């Protein structure tokens, strides 16, 4: 099993569509490696103004997305019965929210391998009626400790991370295995032509042709810069080494 489809419940689906129409992800879509489906939440509003939000009970600033409208949009893709089933191919619903689990490379890889269909719910305003979350959402996902205008931006980021991990999307699988954050290490420094720039030369080891020495240098540099730039990641890396030893 691997990820085949992502659906989006959104007030601004064009933002997501355009954000994922280019480069590697655009090519993956054109090749049929991933199917992206967009649902305009406003299409499920029932009043003449096509209202999707309302004031919060108990008072407070801002507006909330209504549970009933969101539910009808979600129900066009799946159902409560399907959500409660044990089928591994059932859609997995994710609310993009600053309260969610942080997006990581490991989490993205796990989702790509365990879910065929993801539904991303893009919040807006001050949030989403809690009853929709309790009934329909499997998990909340955050791309960082900050607040965005809407979930569409987070959906683009999360989708890009996921789609490039689908087998075959990146032509050279080694490119994925050498990404920063793989194995809790940052990527080693990279160099290309010219061999000298602003008085700085490419490290001699990279020109040596000795692949064993090059790999050893890259590993050492990855460890060094991870320890320097991301001590939090380096602590995870060290803990992993102890578990494997």
C-alpha positions as CSV (number, residue, x, y, z in Angstrom):
1,X,0.0,0.0,0.0
2,X,1.1,3.5,-0.7
3,X,-0.4,7.0,-1.0
4,X,-2.5,7.4,-4.2
5,X,-4.9,10.3,-3.5
6,X,-5.1,13.4,-1.4
7,X,-8.4,15.3,-1.1
8,X,-8.8,18.8,0.2
9,X,-11.7,20.4,2.0
10,X,-11.0,24.1,1.4
11,X,-12.5,27.6,1.0
12,X,-9.7,28.4,-1.4
13,X,-8.9,25.2,-3.3
14,X,-7.2,27.1,-6.2
15,X,-4.4,28.2,-3.8
16,X,-3.5,24.5,-3.2
17,X,-4.0,23.5,-6.8
18,X,-1.7,26.2,-8.1
19,X,0.9,25.6,-5.3
20,X,1.1,22.0,-6.4
21,X,1.1,22.4,-10.1
22,X,4.8,22.9,-10.7
23,X,8.2,21.2,-10.6
24,X,8.4,17.6,-9.3
25,X,4.9,17.5,-7.8
26,X,3.4,18.8,-11.0
27,X,5.1,16.1,-13.0
28,X,3.9,13.5,-10.5
29,X,0.4,14.6,-11.0
30,X,0.7,14.6,-14.8
31,X,2.1,11.1,-14.7
32,X,-0.7,9.8,-12.5
33,X,1.5,9.0,-9.5
34,X,-0.9,11.0,-7.2
35,X,-4.5,12.1,-7.6
36,X,-5.4,15.4,-6.0
37,X,-9.1,16.1,-5.5
38,X,-10.5,19.5,-4.4
39,X,-13.8,20.1,-2.6
40,X,-15.1,23.6,-2.2
41,X,-16.6,23.7,1.3
42,X,-18.8,26.7,0.4
43,X,-20.7,24.5,-2.1
44,X,-22.3,22.7,0.9
45,X,-23.7,25.8,2.5
46,X,-27.5,25.8,2.7
47,X,-28.4,29.5,2.9
48,X,-28.6,32.0,0.1
49,X,-25.4,33.7,1.3
50,X,-23.5,30.4,1.2
51,X,-22.4,30.9,4.8
52,X,-19.8,28.6,6.2
53,X,-19.0,30.3,9.5
54,X,-20.7,31.7,12.5
55,X,-20.0,33.4,15.8
56,X,-18.7,31.2,18.7
57,X,-21.1,30.3,21.5
58,X,-20.0,31.9,24.7
59,X,-18.6,35.0,22.9
60,X,-15.2,35.8,21.8
61,X,-13.4,37.3,18.8
62,X,-13.6,35.9,15.3
63,X,-15.7,33.3,13.6
64,X,-15.7,29.5,13.5
65,X,-16.3,27.1,10.6
66,X,-19.6,25.4,11.0
67,X,-19.7,21.7,11.8
68,X,-22.7,21.0,9.7
69,X,-21.3,22.6,6.5
70,X,-17.9,20.9,7.0
71,X,-19.6,17.6,7.6
72,X,-21.5,17.7,4.4
73,X,-18.4,18.5,2.5
74,X,-16.5,15.7,4.2
75,X,-19.4,13.3,3.7
76,X,-19.1,13.8,0.0
77,X,-15.8,11.9,0.2
78,X,-16.4,9.3,2.9
79,X,-18.8,8.5,5.8
80,X,-18.9,7.9,9.5
81,X,-19.5,4.2,8.8
82,X,-16.4,4.0,6.6
83,X,-14.3,6.0,9.2
84,X,-15.2,3.5,11.9
85,X,-14.3,0.5,9.7
86,X,-11.1,-1.4,10.0
87,X,-10.3,-1.2,6.3
88,X,-6.7,-0.1,5.7
89,X,-7.8,1.6,2.5
90,X,-10.3,3.9,4.1
91,X,-9.7,7.7,3.8
92,X,-7.7,9.1,6.7
93,X,-8.8,12.6,7.7
94,X,-6.3,15.2,8.8
95,X,-7.1,18.7,10.2
96,X,-4.3,21.1,9.5
97,X,-4.0,22.9,12.9
98,X,-1.3,24.5,15.1
99,X,-2.6,22.1,17.8
100,X,-1.6,19.0,15.8
101,X,1.3,16.6,15.8
102,X,4.4,18.2,14.1
103,X,5.1,17.2,10.5
104,X,8.3,15.3,10.2
105,X,10.0,13.3,7.6
106,X,9.4,10.1,9.5
107,X,5.7,10.9,9.9
108,X,5.4,11.7,6.2
109,X,7.1,8.4,5.2
110,X,4.8,6.4,7.5
111,X,1.6,8.1,6.0
112,X,2.8,7.4,2.5
113,X,3.2,3.7,3.3
114,X,0.1,3.2,5.4
115,X,-2.7,5.3,3.8
116,X,-4.0,5.2,0.2
117,X,-6.2,8.3,0.6
118,X,-5.7,11.3,2.8
119,X,-8.3,14.0,3.4
120,X,-6.8,17.4,4.4
121,X,-9.2,19.8,6.1
122,X,-8.1,23.4,5.8
123,X,-9.3,25.5,8.6
124,X,-9.9,29.3,8.5
125,X,-11.0,32.1,10.8
126,X,-10.7,31.3,14.5
127,X,-10.9,27.6,14.0
128,X,-13.4,24.7,13.5
129,X,-16.4,23.6,15.6
130,X,-15.1,20.9,17.9
131,X,-17.9,18.6,17.1
132,X,-16.7,18.2,13.5
133,X,-13.2,17.3,14.8
134,X,-14.5,14.8,17.3
135,X,-16.7,13.1,14.7
136,X,-14.7,13.2,11.5
137,X,-11.0,13.9,12.1
138,X,-8.5,11.1,12.7
139,X,-5.5,13.3,13.5
140,X,-4.5,16.9,13.6
141,X,-1.2,18.0,11.9
142,X,1.0,21.1,12.4
143,X,3.8,22.4,10.2
144,X,5.2,24.6,12.9
145,X,4.5,26.7,16.0
146,X,3.0,29.7,14.3
147,X,-0.4,30.7,13.0
148,X,-1.2,30.9,9.2
149,X,-4.1,32.8,7.5
150,X,-5.5,29.4,6.5
151,X,-4.8,25.8,6.2
152,X,-4.2,26.0,2.5
153,X,-0.6,27.0,3.0
154,X,0.0,24.1,5.4
155,X,-1.7,21.8,2.9
156,X,0.7,22.7,0.2
157,X,3.7,22.2,2.4
158,X,2.5,18.8,3.8
159,X,1.5,17.6,0.4
160,X,4.9,18.4,-1.1
161,X,6.6,16.5,1.7
162,X,4.4,13.5,1.2
163,X,4.3,13.3,-2.6
164,X,8.0,13.3,-3.1
165,X,8.2,10.3,-0.9
166,X,5.9,8.2,-3.0
167,X,8.0,5.5,-4.7
168,X,9.0,6.5,-8.2
169,X,8.2,10.2,-7.9
170,X,11.9,11.1,-7.3
171,X,13.7,9.4,-10.2
172,X,16.9,8.8,-8.2
173,X,15.9,7.1,-4.9
174,X,19.3,7.9,-3.5
175,X,18.3,11.6,-3.6
176,X,15.6,10.8,-1.0
177,X,17.8,8.7,1.2
178,X,20.4,11.5,1.3
179,X,17.9,14.3,2.2
180,X,18.4,16.4,5.2
181,X,16.6,15.0,8.3
182,X,16.9,11.4,7.0
183,X,18.1,9.3,10.0
184,X,18.0,12.5,12.1
185,X,21.0,14.0,10.4
186,X,21.4,17.1,8.2
187,X,22.9,16.8,4.8
188,X,26.6,17.3,4.4
189,X,27.9,20.4,2.4
190,X,27.3,20.2,-1.3
191,X,29.6,21.5,-4.1
192,X,29.5,21.8,-7.9
193,X,31.4,23.6,-10.6
194,X,33.4,25.8,-10.6
195,X,36.0,24.1,-8.5
196,X,37.1,27.5,-7.0
197,X,34.7,30.3,-6.2
198,X,35.6,33.6,-4.3
199,X,38.9,32.0,-3.4
200,X,37.3,28.9,-1.8
201,X,38.1,25.5,-3.3
202,X,36.0,22.3,-3.2
203,X,37.3,20.0,-0.5
204,X,40.1,17.8,-1.9
205,X,38.4,14.6,-0.7
206,X,35.5,15.2,-3.1
207,X,37.9,15.3,-6.0
208,X,39.9,12.2,-5.0
209,X,37.7,9.6,-6.6
210,X,38.0,7.5,-3.4
211,X,34.3,6.7,-2.7
212,X,34.9,5.2,0.7
213,X,36.7,8.3,1.8
214,X,34.0,10.5,0.3
215,X,31.3,8.7,2.2
216,X,33.2,8.8,5.4
217,X,33.7,12.6,4.9
218,X,30.0,13.1,4.2
219,X,29.0,11.2,7.3
220,X,31.4,13.1,9.5
221,X,30.2,16.5,8.1
222,X,26.6,15.5,8.5
223,X,27.2,14.7,12.2
224,X,29.3,17.8,12.7
225,X,26.7,20.2,11.2
226,X,23.8,18.5,12.9
227,X,25.5,18.8,16.2
228,X,26.2,22.5,15.5
229,X,22.9,23.6,13.9
230,X,20.3,21.2,15.3
231,X,21.4,19.8,18.7
232,X,17.8,18.5,19.2
233,X,18.2,16.3,16.1
234,X,21.7,15.2,17.1
235,X,20.4,14.0,20.5
236,X,17.8,11.8,18.6
237,X,20.6,10.6,16.3
238,X,22.8,9.7,19.3
239,X,19.9,8.0,21.0
240,X,19.2,5.9,17.9
241,X,22.8,4.8,17.7
242,X,22.7,3.6,21.3
243,X,19.6,1.6,20.6
244,X,21.2,-0.1,17.6
245,X,24.4,-0.9,19.4
